[in-house]
Amino acid sequence: MRYSPLAERIAGMDRGAWDIHAEAVRRREAGEDIIFLTVGDPDQDPPDAVIEATVTALRAHRTHYSPTIGYPAVRQAIAARVARRTGEACGADNVVVVPGAQGGLYCALQCLAGPGDEVIVPEPIYATYEGVIGACGARMVTVPLRPETGFHPDLDALAAAVTPRSRVIWINTPHNPTGAVFTEAEIAGIAALCRRHDLWLLSDEVYEDLAFARPHTSAWSLPGMADRTVVVSSLSKSHAIPAFRFGWVVGPAALSSHLFNLVLCMTYGSPAFIQDGALVALQQDLPEVDALREEYRARACLLAALLREAPGCRAVPPEGGMFVLLDIRGSGLVAGDFARRLLATERVAVLPCDGFGPSAAGHLRIALSAPYARLRDAGERIVRFARALAA
Ligand code: PMP
């Protein structure tokens, strides 16, 4: 039987980025004690208040269909949170509830770009972006984020990538996998580029609560951009609830209408009990979120300090997010071989960054998704591996 062109466009887009993870899972199933630092899945407990509200909602049988793009109270709470954080107006009609930031990125881009359009993305990219762009039939145009500039965007290079076919500049800050937190000036520069060339600015801010080096700047905070800015975020990372698949898209009210149509023919809405749980997290700044950010900051410091002892390696302290990059270009191995041999000899699973794009070649992405003691153990194993390699 024949499958659609879409089925082909979304296939094999992660360039083998997850092969090591799959190998680590096989080893664990065979009984090996593997330290998994591959997936950005928070290991912390979610806030009790969120869990209690969700359980209460289930017991109250909040199990019926819900409004397609979210309960008015939930959309209003997201809008109020965005307005509070950015200082720019945001109303419930600017907000659509979607299945996680991932669902939001997919839905939003479906409404922004199509066949023949170009979407400009700083690279390395988060692994799903290429598939999302492919699903639209649009073409991905990458612009390098270079290690020499701490993986911060180069505005001239971005400007040079604009063509008459460009439709969208898609940024991600705090950035996965590099940990860069773009500065306000950088984001303002990208916004100016969007205004000059009549482009959308799509901003993935899923790590917005995990900025360490400087405050997170939301694209929504930029004046004069409300008609062309789309921000996507979620509670997955900040509240350690990726299983909720709860996220949102913030953009012009007209986009919300298009997203309504898309969500109607796709998920038909977000579960009521999930929205009830999420509402508790949206209406207040729960102390658990600050605790989680400080935990990641401390873990990143610990790992970066330990890895200073690893010959041929240089840890890149993250400005935000939940990953540490390890530059292993001095080790004599390419990242894939380093990661495979590290897994085989020391049973630590990390991802080679080549799969996220060529600018991060020679780097490993180490997720900070293990408790302090286990992370220390992992760091010591990596140092031992690097020493054996150097000897
Ligand atoms: N964007 C980035 C950059 C991510 O790292 C992730 C999750 N790893 C997502 C989006 C998707 O997050 P969510 O769980 O909210 O769908």
Residues whose N, C-alpha, C, O or C-beta is under 5 A from the ligand:
A	BS01	PMP	G40 P99 G100 A101 Q102 G103 Y126 N172 N176 D204 V206 S234 S236 P242 G247
